[in-house]
Amino acid sequence: MELFWILLFSSIYPLVRCQGVYAPANAQIVHSGAACNVKDDNISERIYTIKEGDTLVLQCIVKGHPRPQIRWTKTAGSASDKFQETSIYNETLRIEGIQRVQGGRYYCKADNGVGVAAIKSIRVDVQYLDTPVLTVHQTISDVRGSYYQEKTVFLRCTVNSNPPARFIWKRANMLIEQSKDNGVDIYEPLYTQGETKVLKLKNLRTKDFADYTCQVSVRNVCNIEDKSVTFRLTNATSPPMVRLSVDDTVVVDPGQDVIITCEVTAGFPTPNVMWSRYPGPLPLNAQVRGASLILRAVTPMDAGFYNCTAVNNVGNPARKNVNVVVRTMSNLTFQITPDSNKDSETIQMGRDLKLSCHVDATPQDKVNYTWYKNGALVFNSDSLILLRSDPDMAPGTSSLEIVDMKFRDLATYSCVANFPGSSVPELRVDVNISQSSVSPPMLALPPGGQVVNAREGGNAELVCLVVEGKPRPPILWSRTEKDLLMPSGKSVVETADGRLRLRNVSRDMMGSYRCQTAPYNGLNIKRREAQVQLNVQYPPILDPVYQDTRARNSEMVTLRCSVLRSNPPRITDIRWFRNGDFIRMPMPDLKETPELKFKLEPTNNGSYECRVSNSAGTSTCRFNVSAQPYNAEFYFDTPNPVRILKGNNYSYNLQWTQREPEATDGIIGYWIIVRKNKQNLLSKQIALKGKEPEKGVLMSYIIPDLRIPLSYEVQLSPITTYSTGEYVSRIIQYSEPYTYPRPSDHVCGFEDQRICGFSQDRSDVFDWTRQNHLTQNPKRSANTGPETDRSGTKEGYYMYIEASRPRVQGDKARLLSPLFNVTTVRGPKGSGRVPYCVSFYYHMKGKHIGTLNVLLRVRSIASVDTLLWTKSGHQGPNWRKAYFDINPSGPFQIVFEGIRGPSFEGDIAIDDVSITIGKCKQENTVASAVLIGGSQALPLASWLTFSLSCILALLCR
């Protein structure tokens, strides 16, 4: 519901009421940043064009009561894309130095809980032009049986831009035109990234050896200047070639220096050499000196592929790659595999036995394994078979097979892993093979260890012990549910002693855990496993956590504290407290929902707590119980709240509603405090005179004698017989009124950014623009538009329509005046309608001038537009005045409609608009206008003088 207020009080400032004003949110996006252009596309969406690097400022102007909350979000450019930006909760969205990736569709969502949230969108189009890249490609083909060769050169120019760029080719600063030179072709290749134009030089001629320039332009959109690149083509032009000083793979020990040189062997102009690394950037200790890359004291983190690239923009870049491998070795493990053919789990004489050895190393295939028996080197024999890479094991695993085991094979075997000729220390593992030293493992859980109870936030230990078996393998822990990871984030956790220690346990850790013997550092047989259940106990989860309860004095109040979940589920205690003191009452039923009932009195207002306990802890429901009234809700959408008074003062129409007025004792008034610089300038009680506030009903109070142009803090609090509510605060600011106190005392010259309450029509094609001489584009068309405003000052503003691109003939821009409410005003001599005078100045200079129309829009069930005044074509270089009378039948607006002519020299401007009560005074100079329907020609501004009996009716309309 929109309200339009007309207040003309002199010495009295009463409290005024109007019917329900709770209204859903309404939103509109406006801009105040460095926009190049703002237009609507075919689906009526706003498009905001901005230059890359400028500042984007979008403001979401909202209406609705209570005051809506605002949320900004963004998509990449289509409705199907996911939101990419973090939400911003502010009326103004500001992005400094906007980049092209930040273009897209921005949404403003306004929600106040009444009805459906309002959502508006605007598409931000970021304009840019990169420096073009020019590359040269050559082809040589034999002609007529190799009697001579034909050489063709392709100059390829590529650029990234928005909007698409226009290309211009020059040879020695002379424009190249394909129609005038048979030796060239200019075309756009298919399947290219970015925008590309190719200049083809056919059967290269002597004059073709020259400087070539590729110039790109976006036609000065957003004042983006043209960019260009130049290349000198000679008979020595050739692509780059390189060679490396090392092999394709370099293997080094940690701590060594690595020097790689990328030598350029061919190419003109001289190629530039660049080094890069994959994955990731070059190490911090890397040094690039000319064509050489130096890595000092390498570590395993420096390993990777290093790329040398030579570029001179001729042909394709020359590339060479080097794989730098840094040796590492760790985690040497062993396995004992009994005769797998016999499904054996123990060592038995006369059967085969396999010992395996594996180390995690880089490079894995360069590891050398050596086997020893009782310290003596093992060689291949009929009974001992060495496998450097066992196909039955993980890659890089060495095995020693003992065939048909005899007593002589019972011994201590050693596996040694190393890099031959490397400084990396070797690793060694010893395995004692005897009938008493090798036996299968057995797992056992300690008594009561099948279920482990732990309190949320505490620590827990899950135990799975190897009680038998030699050698004893490590224990691997995992979750029994497939998709669940361990608390550490890994799928498997190894423990040497079988104890899994968990810290700060939470309820999402609750569940079943599996423990298994590892297949390494012990017998390689069927795994032994067990399961442990972790039960996380936590205090009751209650609802509500906090609740604000208001009631009238002497009313019964019921407080309920519901238990949603609890582990263990058994409740052990329920206690109620008021202001921290225990409330003595019969022991409640622990199986029922905790509940407290009492009659509200002034003595038992306060903070109540319900403490519910189980064996894991205690949780609390908190209630604030009082007869204190809810706070007032300021109304921010008051039309024209400012009224100018004498002595450079103004009054402000403060409006609000009362939240839940019937929830507590009757409200008898309000305390209002007006503050400036933390000092109280006004503190008084507003009496309601026996009538209580109603939900959704708007109340008003006019604050007098405020100084122009200062702003003030206003605090407001409801009052009941027993208490005072909390104060709410807002800032009121002076703004130029959109309506004026007396007829004929104000002319709207558009000097304020709020343009006297005028607004852009959302259903037109483009907008009117506010401008003065100082903000004019220096590159504007000189043969159209005014030099200054109607008064002739450089600082004075006016409104105009810009006829330059992208506007086309017939595009319309409409500017709407504020809404004037005249439903209860009577005309002279008992007539039913009041006459008004509309007056304005217009400027229509240029050979392509279109049409300026003035329409009357009357608000009723459906708005109706009536053409009142029209003018077309060139009207000379000066400002001209027009005025005419209107007799509206109801609330009305004046609409200025500018229509673009056939070309760009068609700017139309208006200034000094006024709308006053009464007929226009006849002037000696006849206004230059075409009258529609016999009306006179005419001027905005002024105010309506009404009797006090009319005012109250208008306030509530």
WOUR-V880530 format. One record per pair of residues at least 12 apart in sequence whose ideal C-beta (glycine too) atoms are under 6 Angstrom apart, sorted by the first residue. I is the first residue (numbers start at 0). J is the second residue. Records with the same first field share a line. If there is no record, write none. Layout:
I=J, J
This chain:
0=20, 22
3=638, 818, 820
4=638, 954
5=953
6=652
12=701, 703
14=685, 698, 700
15=699, 954
16=696, 698
17=697, 954, 955
19=695
20=64, 697
21=64, 113, 695
22=63, 64
23=63, 113, 114
24=61, 63, 67, 109, 110, 111, 117
25=62, 63, 117
26=59, 61, 107, 109, 117, 119
27=60
28=57, 59, 107, 119, 121
29=58, 60
30=47, 57
31=56
32=54, 55, 56
33=53, 54
34=47, 49
35=48, 221
36=48
38=765
44=122
45=121
46=122, 124
47=121, 123
48=124
49=125
50=126, 221
51=99, 125, 127
52=96
54=95
55=94, 97
56=93
57=92
58=91
59=90, 107
61=109
62=636
63=111
64=634
65=111, 632
66=635
67=109, 110, 111
68=110
69=90, 109
70=86, 88, 108
71=87, 92, 107
72=86, 106
73=103, 105
74=103, 104
75=103
76=103
97=125
99=125, 127
102=123, 124, 125
104=120, 122
105=121, 123
106=118, 120
107=119
126=161, 220, 221
127=161
128=160, 217, 223, 226
129=158, 159
130=226
131=156, 158, 213, 215, 228
132=157
133=156, 213, 228, 230
134=155, 312
135=154, 313
136=153, 314
137=152
138=151
149=202
150=203
151=201
152=200, 203
153=197, 199
154=198, 211
155=197
156=196, 213
157=193, 195
158=194, 215
159=193
160=217
162=217
163=194
164=194, 215, 217
165=216
166=196, 215
167=214
168=198
169=212
170=209, 211
171=209, 210
182=201, 204
184=199
185=198
208=232, 233
210=229, 231
211=230
212=227, 229
213=228
214=227
235=267
236=267, 313
237=266, 267
238=313, 314
239=266, 270, 309, 311, 317
240=264, 265, 317
241=261, 263, 309, 317, 319
242=262, 264
243=319
244=260
245=259
248=322
249=323
250=324
252=326, 421, 422, 423
253=298, 325
254=296
255=297
256=295
257=294, 297
258=293
259=292, 321
260=290, 291
261=290, 307
263=309
266=311
268=311
270=309, 310, 311
271=310
272=290, 309
273=308
274=287, 292, 307
275=306
276=303, 305
277=304
282=301
297=325
299=325, 327
302=323, 324, 325
304=320, 322
305=321, 323
306=320
307=319
324=362
326=418, 421, 423
327=361
328=358, 360, 423
329=359
330=359
331=358, 416, 426, 428
332=357, 519, 520
333=356, 428, 430
334=355, 519, 523
335=522
336=353, 523
338=350, 351
344=439, 524
346=434, 437
348=404
351=402
352=401, 404
353=398, 400
354=399, 412, 430
355=392, 396, 398
356=368, 397, 414
357=396
358=416, 426
363=395
366=416
367=417, 419
368=397, 416
369=415
370=399, 414
371=413
372=410, 412
373=410, 411
382=402
384=400
385=399
386=398
409=432, 433
411=429, 431
412=430
413=429
414=428
415=427
436=469
437=469
438=468, 469
439=468, 522
440=465, 468, 516, 527
441=466, 467
442=463, 527, 529
443=464, 466
444=529
445=462
448=462
450=532, 534
451=533
452=534, 536
453=504, 535
454=536, 615
455=506, 535, 537
458=502
459=501, 504
460=498, 500
461=499, 512, 531
462=498
463=497, 514, 529
464=497
470=521
472=516, 517, 520, 521
473=493, 495, 517
474=494, 497, 514
475=491, 493, 515, 517
476=492, 499, 514
477=491, 513
479=511, 513
486=501, 508
504=535
506=535, 537
509=533, 535
511=530, 532
512=531
513=528, 530
514=529
515=528
536=566, 615
537=566, 615
538=615, 616, 617, 618
539=562, 565, 611, 613, 618
540=563, 564
541=560, 618, 620
542=561, 563
543=620
545=621
546=622
547=623
548=622, 624
549=662, 663
550=599
551=663, 664
552=599, 626, 664
554=599
555=598
556=597, 599
557=596
558=595, 622
559=592, 594
560=593, 609, 620
561=592
565=613
567=613, 614
570=589, 613
571=612, 613
572=612
573=587, 593, 611
574=610
575=595, 609
576=608
577=605, 607
578=605, 606
593=609
601=721
604=625
606=623
607=622, 624
608=621
626=663, 664, 721
627=722, 724
628=663, 666, 717, 719, 724
629=658, 659
630=724, 725, 727
631=655, 657, 715, 717, 727
632=655, 656, 658
633=655, 729
634=654, 655, 697
637=652, 654
639=736, 737, 738
640=652
641=734, 736
643=740
647=707
648=704
649=705, 707, 733
650=701, 703
651=702, 705, 731
652=699, 701
653=700, 702
654=697, 699
655=698
656=697
657=692
660=692, 694
664=719, 720, 721
665=691
666=691, 692, 717, 719
667=687, 718
668=684, 685, 686, 687, 718
669=685, 715, 717
670=684, 716
671=685, 715
672=714
673=711, 713
674=712
675=711
685=700
707=733
708=733
710=730, 732
711=731
712=728, 730
713=729, 731
714=726, 728
715=727
735=751
737=755, 756, 817
738=942
739=940, 941, 942
740=942
742=915, 916, 941
743=915, 941
745=940
746=911, 913, 940
747=912, 939, 940
748=911
749=769, 796, 798
750=796
756=817
757=814, 816
758=815
760=813, 815
763=811, 812, 813
764=810, 811
765=810, 812
766=812
767=798, 800, 812, 814
768=799, 801
769=796, 798
771=795, 796
772=787, 793
773=793
780=903, 904
782=845, 904
783=844, 845, 904, 906
784=906
785=842, 908
788=910
789=840, 878, 910, 911
797=908, 910
798=909
799=906, 908
800=812, 897, 907
802=899, 903, 905, 906
803=903
806=899
808=899, 901
810=899
811=898
812=897
813=894, 896
814=895
815=892, 894
816=892, 893, 939
818=890, 892
819=891
820=890, 953
821=833
822=889
823=949, 952
832=886
834=884, 886, 918
835=885, 914
836=884, 915, 919, 937
837=883, 885, 893, 914, 937, 938
838=882, 913, 937, 938
839=909, 912, 938
840=878, 880, 910, 911
841=879, 909
842=878, 908
843=874, 907
844=876
845=904, 905
846=904
847=900, 901, 902, 904, 905
848=872, 873, 900, 905
849=898, 899, 900, 905
850=871, 898
851=870, 897, 907
852=866, 869, 896
853=867, 868
854=866, 894
855=867, 885
856=892, 894
857=887, 888, 889, 891
858=890
859=889
866=931
867=931, 934
868=883, 928
869=929
879=927
880=926
881=926, 928, 936
882=919, 926, 936, 937, 938
883=934, 935, 936, 937
884=918, 919, 935
895=909
912=939
913=938, 939, 940
914=939
915=941
919=937
